[in-house]
Amino acid sequence: MIPFSMLELGLVRPDCHPGQALGELLDLARLGEALGYQRFWLGETHGASHIVCSATTVLMGLVAAATTTIRVGAGGILLPNHVPLVVAEQAGTLEAAFPGRIDLGLGRSAGATEAVARALHRKFGPEQTGFRQDVEELLGYCEPGGDRPVAAVPCPGRRLPVWILGSRPQSAKVAADLGLPYALAGHLGPEALLASAALYRDCFRPSQRLREPRLMVSLYLVAAGTDREAQALADAAIRVGLAGPGPSSVPAGGYSAPSVCLAPHGAPGGSGMKACAVVGSRWTVASALKDLAAALRPDELILVSGVLDPRARSQSFQIAAEICARLL
């Protein structure tokens, strides 16, 4: 069976207080643990009033304290916004408090507007240079018994699991060269999914951390009783400007190489995919997930929901868990 996990972006509904959104996030983590999800990862976003995932490592601590067995991780820390030593110290502190349950995912994008980059005292621009060097520096801090002149304290007594996150071949190449697991961000866009997955596997170099490539793929998933109901839930998030799968002209299970684009049967025509998304009933979701698994051969799936209503969001993850446990 392919393990399945959850990636939470911390959406705040228009009529919702941030504290309430945090409570719903913790409830969702507890539900994921009960349903058998492998991991509960949290994103990083700054300057967005509709998203509470800004202090990612703080949220990781809250989620880990509210659960008992599910792995908790950053999905991910946007490394250009941070100093590697500080990230290693924060992750090491979490690992010391919750041993064997912490994952550290690292992204090469700053994910910021010019104003946010300025507030973070970082340069603004599409290309973030020095990412690989920062990752290697951070890995050195996370290695027990390292010989660096400055140590990350506390340092875990084992190798802290570190993942590279990305949606483009550049990130896939970093993960492959360093022998690290790779989380392929399909929820950010499907354009380079197949190319990035192939590059990662073809170029992977075994390391002390990982002997064989390990590929996780993320995608938006909205599941409900019917295709129409699921599409309405997805559309609601889009209408208010929150993250969610965009409309698609590609039928369910359909592929437009090199992209993988999934949407419910009979979905109305639109402007194309904003993300790799599965939206529909149990049957539609099951069929689409099987197609995606066959195309990308992931070692793990991590699901993102753009559903605003907490009950509908919980139901969506429950349906997805039942399907993944039975079919994948």
C-alpha positions in Angstrom: 0.0 0.0 0.0 1.2 3.5 -0.8 1.4 5.6 2.4 -0.8 8.7 2.4 -0.3 11.9 4.2 -1.9 15.4 4.7 -0.5 18.8 3.9 -2.3 21.7 5.6 -2.1 25.3 4.5 -4.0 26.7 7.4 -6.8 28.5 5.6 -8.9 31.1 7.4 -12.5 31.4 6.3 -13.8 34.9 5.7 -16.1 34.6 8.8 -13.5 32.9 10.9 -11.0 34.2 13.6 -7.4 33.0 13.2 -7.6 31.4 16.6 -10.6 29.4 15.4 -8.7 28.4 12.3 -5.8 27.1 14.4 -8.3 25.0 16.5 -9.7 23.5 13.3 -6.2 22.8 12.1 -5.5 20.8 15.3 -8.8 19.0 15.0 -7.8 18.0 11.5 -4.4 16.7 12.7 -6.1 14.5 15.3 -8.6 13.2 12.7 -5.7 12.4 10.3 -4.0 10.4 13.0 -7.2 8.5 13.7 -7.7 7.8 10.0 -4.2 6.3 9.5 -2.5 9.2 7.7 1.3 8.9 7.8 2.2 12.5 8.2 0.7 15.9 8.9 2.8 18.6 7.2 2.4 22.4 7.4 3.3 25.0 4.8 4.9 28.4 5.1 3.3 31.6 4.0 3.9 35.2 5.0 1.8 38.3 4.7 -1.5 36.5 3.8 -4.4 37.3 6.2 -6.3 34.2 5.0 -3.5 31.7 5.9 -2.2 31.0 9.5 0.8 28.9 8.5 3.5 31.6 8.9 5.4 30.4 12.0 5.7 26.8 10.7 7.9 25.3 13.4 5.7 26.8 16.1 2.7 25.2 14.5 4.6 21.9 14.2 5.1 21.9 18.0 1.4 22.6 18.6 0.3 19.8 16.3 2.8 17.3 17.8 1.6 18.2 21.3 -2.0 17.6 20.2 -1.3 14.2 18.7 0.6 11.1 19.7 1.7 9.0 16.7 1.4 10.8 13.4 4.6 12.3 12.0 4.6 16.1 12.0 6.6 18.1 9.5 7.3 21.3 7.6 6.0 21.1 4.1 8.0 23.1 4.0 10.4 25.6 5.4 11.2 28.1 2.6 15.0 28.1 3.2 15.8 31.4 1.4 13.8 33.1 4.2 15.9 31.6 7.0 19.3 31.0 8.4 20.2 27.3 8.2 21.6 27.2 11.8 18.3 28.5 13.2 16.2 26.1 11.2 18.4 23.2 12.5 18.1 24.4 16.1 14.3 24.7 15.8 13.9 21.3 14.2 16.3 19.7 16.7 14.3 21.2 19.6 11.1 19.6 18.1 12.9 16.3 17.6 14.1 16.3 21.2 10.6 17.0 22.5 8.9 14.5 20.1 11.5 11.9 19.2 11.0 10.0 16.0 8.0 12.1 14.8 9.5 15.2 13.2 10.1 15.7 9.4 11.9 18.7 7.9 10.9 19.7 4.4 12.9 22.4 2.6 11.8 24.5 -0.3 14.0 26.7 -2.6 11.4 29.4 -3.2 11.0 32.4 -1.0 7.3 32.4 -1.6 7.0 36.1 -1.0 5.9 39.4 -2.5 8.5 42.2 -2.8 7.1 43.8 0.4 7.2 40.6 2.4 10.8 39.9 1.2 11.8 43.3 2.3 10.2 42.8 5.7 12.1 39.5 6.0 15.3 41.3 5.1 15.7 39.0 2.0 16.2 39.8 -1.7 13.2 39.6 -3.9 13.4 37.7 -7.2 12.3 34.5 -9.0 15.7 32.8 -8.8 17.0 31.9 -5.3 20.7 31.2 -5.5 22.7 29.2 -2.9 19.8 26.8 -2.1 22.0 23.7 -2.4 24.7 25.2 -0.3 22.2 26.2 2.4 20.8 22.6 2.4 24.3 21.1 2.8 25.0 23.5 5.6 21.8 22.6 7.4 22.4 18.9 6.9 25.8 19.3 8.6 24.1 20.8 11.7 21.5 18.0 11.7 24.2 15.2 11.7 24.9 13.8 15.2 28.6 14.0 16.0 29.4 16.6 13.3 32.7 18.5 13.3 31.4 21.9 12.6 32.9 24.7 14.8 29.3 25.7 15.7 26.8 23.0 16.6 23.0 23.1 16.4 21.8 22.6 20.0 19.9 20.5 20.7 21.1 18.1 18.0 19.0 15.0 17.5 20.7 11.7 18.4 19.7 10.3 15.0 19.6 11.8 11.5 16.6 14.1 11.3 14.6 13.2 8.2 15.1 16.0 5.7 13.1 16.3 2.4 13.6 18.6 -0.6 10.3 20.1 -1.8 9.7 21.6 -5.2 7.7 21.6 -8.4 10.5 22.1 -10.9 13.5 20.1 -12.1 15.9 22.3 -10.3 14.7 21.1 -6.9 14.5 17.5 -8.2 18.2 17.7 -9.1 19.2 19.0 -5.7 17.3 16.1 -4.0 18.9 13.6 -6.4 22.4 14.9 -6.0 22.3 14.9 -2.2 20.5 11.6 -1.9 17.5 13.0 -0.2 13.8 12.1 -0.4 11.8 14.4 -2.8 8.3 15.8 -2.3 7.0 16.8 -5.7 4.5 19.7 -5.3 1.8 18.9 -7.8 -0.6 21.1 -5.9 1.5 24.1 -7.1 1.2 23.1 -10.7 1.3 20.1 -13.0 3.5 21.4 -15.8 6.8 19.7 -14.8 5.5 16.7 -12.8 6.5 13.9 -15.1 9.8 15.5 -16.0 10.8 16.3 -12.4 9.8 12.8 -11.2 11.9 11.2 -14.0 14.9 13.4 -13.4 14.9 12.7 -9.7 14.9 8.9 -10.2 17.4 9.0 -13.1 19.9 11.2 -11.3 19.5 9.9 -7.7 22.8 9.2 -5.9 22.6 6.9 -2.9 23.7 8.6 0.4 24.1 7.7 4.0 20.6 9.1 4.5 18.8 7.2 1.7 19.9 4.2 -0.5 17.1 4.4 -3.1 15.0 7.3 -4.4 11.8 8.1 -2.4 9.2 10.2 -4.2 6.2 11.8 -2.5 3.7 13.6 -4.7 1.2 16.2 -3.4 -2.1 17.1 -5.0 -5.3 18.9 -4.3 -8.1 16.5 -3.4 -11.7 17.4 -2.8 -14.0 14.4 -2.3 -17.7 14.4 -1.5 -20.9 12.4 -2.1 -21.2 13.5 -5.8 -19.1 15.1 -8.4 -21.3 18.1 -8.4 -21.0 18.6 -4.6 -17.2 18.2 -4.7 -16.9 20.7 -7.6 -19.1 23.2 -5.6 -16.7 22.9 -2.6 -13.7 23.5 -4.8 -15.3 26.4 -6.5 -16.2 28.0 -3.2 -12.5 28.3 -2.2 -11.6 29.8 -5.6 -14.4 32.4 -5.4 -13.2 33.9 -2.2 -9.6 33.8 -3.3 -8.3 31.0 -1.2 -6.0 28.2 -2.4 -7.7 25.5 -4.3 -7.8 23.6 -7.6 -8.7 25.6 -10.6 -11.1 24.6 -13.4 -10.0 22.1 -15.9 -10.8 21.2 -19.5 -9.2 17.8 -19.0 -11.5 14.8 -18.3 -11.0 12.6 -15.3 -8.0 10.3 -15.7 -6.9 12.3 -18.8 -3.3 13.2 -19.4 -1.8 16.0 -21.4 1.9 15.2 -21.5 4.1 16.1 -19.9 1.5 17.2 -17.3 -0.8 15.1 -15.3 -4.2 16.8 -15.0 -7.2 15.2 -13.3 -10.7 16.5 -12.7 -14.2 15.0 -12.4 -16.0 13.4 -15.3 -18.0 16.0 -17.2 -16.2 18.9 -15.6 -17.0 22.2 -17.4 -14.4 23.7 -19.7 -12.1 26.2 -18.2 -8.8 27.9 -18.5 -6.7 24.9 -17.6 -5.3 23.4 -14.5 -4.0 25.7 -11.7 -2.9 22.6 -9.9 -2.8 18.8 -10.1 -6.2 18.1 -8.6 -8.7 15.3 -8.0 -12.2 16.6 -7.4 -15.2 14.4 -7.3 -17.2 11.6 -5.8 -15.7 8.4 -4.3 -15.8 6.7 -7.7 -14.2 9.6 -9.5 -11.5 10.1 -6.8 -10.7 6.4 -6.7 -10.3 6.2 -10.5 -8.2 9.3 -10.7 -5.9 8.3 -7.9 -5.3 5.0 -9.5 -4.4 6.7 -12.8 -2.1 9.2 -11.1 -0.3 6.4 -9.1 0.2 4.5 -12.4 1.6 7.5 -14.1 4.0 8.8 -11.4 4.7 5.7 -9.4 4.9 7.7 -6.1 6.2 6.1 -2.9 3.8 8.3 -1.0 0.9 10.7 -1.6 0.3 13.8 0.4 -3.1 15.4 0.0 -4.0 19.1 0.2 -7.6 20.3 0.6 -8.9 23.7 -0.4 -12.3 23.0 1.2 -13.4 25.9 3.5 -16.1 24.3 5.6 -14.4 22.2 8.4 -17.0 19.4 8.3 -16.8 19.1 4.5 -13.0 19.2 4.7 -13.0 16.4 7.3 -15.3 14.3 5.2 -13.1 14.8 2.2 -10.1 13.5 4.0 -12.1 10.6 5.4 -13.2 9.6 2.0 -9.7 9.9 0.7 -8.3 7.8 3.5 -10.8 5.0 2.8 -9.9 5.0 -0.9 -6.2 5.1 -0.3 -6.3 2.3 2.2 -8.4 0.1 -0.1 -7.0 0.8 -3.5 -3.4 2.0 -3.4 
